[in-house]
Amino acid sequence: MNILYEQIAEFLIAGRVNQVRNLTQKALDEGCDPKEIINDALLVGMNEVGDLFKDGELFVPEVLVSAKAMNSGMELLKPLLKDGDIDKVGKCVFATVKGDLHDIGKKLVKMMMEGAGYEIIDLGVDVDPENIVEAVKKHKPDLVGMSAMLTTTMVAMKDTVEALKENDLYEKVRIMIGGAPVTDKYAEEIGAYYSSDASAAVDLANKLMDKNCCKSC
Ligand code: B12
C-alpha cells in the first residue's frame, strides 16, 4: 500500500485531525486519485477504528475524534469527486424517535455506517412516525434506523413500524433499532432487527442488505 495512505490511516485511528487533513492534501498535491484516497486510506482507517471499538480497545470519545479526522479529509476530497465515485452500499433513513432527544449514539452509528459506505439521511431527534414514513416515501431507502434511549420513547419504534405497515412500506425496507433500553426480544416483537453498538450496527446493516436475508432470519 502507498506509504502515504498507511500514514493517513494510522493518523485517523489516532484521531489526529490536522495530520489527516494535511496528509490528504499532500496526497492530492502528489496527484493521487481522490477516490483511491478514500478507499485505501480513510476507509481503511475507519474500518480499523470499528474493529478496535468492537474489541473494547477504543471508546466512544476516541471514535468521535477519529470520525472528525475522517471528515477533515473528506471535506477536501468531496468537491473533487464525480457522481458515482463513491460506491454506496445502501441507503438508510435514520432518526431518534418521537419524544427522545438523545443523539450521541445515533451520530456514532451514522458515522460508522457512512464510513462503511452507506448513505445516511438523518432526520434528527424527536421524529414523528409520520415524518419517517414521508422520508421513506421520498428517499426510498433500503434501511430504516431508529434510536431510543428512554423506556418511555421506545414505544414510538413500534408505532413507526405500524405506520410503515399502514402505508405499505414495511415490506420495502429492513428496520434496524438500537439504544440502551432496546433488546433483541423487543426488536423481534415489533418486526425489526437489533444491534447493541455502532460497530455491530454496520455488520447488521450489511446482513440486512443481503437480499436473500428474509424477514424472519
Ligand atoms: C447524554 C445523556 C443525556 C443528554 C443527551 C444529549 C444528546 N445530545 O444525546 C441529555 C442531557 C439531553 C439527556 C436528557 C434526558 N435524559 Co439522558 N442520558 C444521557 C446519558 C448520560 C448518556 C447517553 C449516551 O449518549 N450514551 C453514549 C452513546 C454512545 O451510547 P448509546 O446512546 O447507548 O448508543 C449506542 C448503542 O445504544 C447503539 N445504538 C444507539 N442507537 C442506535 C440505533 C440503531 C439503529 C442501532 C443499530 C444501534 C444504536 O449504538 C450506539 C453506539 O455504540 C444516559 C446514561 C447512559 N449511561 O446511557 C442518560 C439516560 C439515557 N437519560 C435518561 C433520562 C431519564 C433523561 C431525561 C428524561 C432526564 C430528565 N429528567 O430531563 C432527559 C430526556 C430528554 C429527552 N426527551 O430525550 C435515563 C433514561 C432512563 C430510561 N431507562 O428511560 C438515562 C439512562 C440516565 C439514567 N440512568 O437515568 N440525557
Boltz pocket constraint, residues with backbone or C-beta under 6 A from the ligand:
constraints:
  - pocket:
      binder: B
      contacts: [[A, 60], [A, 99], [A, 100], [A, 101], [A, 102], [A, 103], [A, 104], [A, 105], [A, 106], [A, 108], [A, 109], [A, 144], [A, 145], [A, 146], [A, 147], [A, 148], [A, 149], [A, 150], [A, 151], [A, 152], [A, 176], [A, 177], [A, 178], [A, 179], [A, 180], [A, 181], [A, 193], [A, 194], [A, 195], [A, 196], [A, 197], [A, 198], [A, 199], [A, 201]]
      max_distance: 6.0
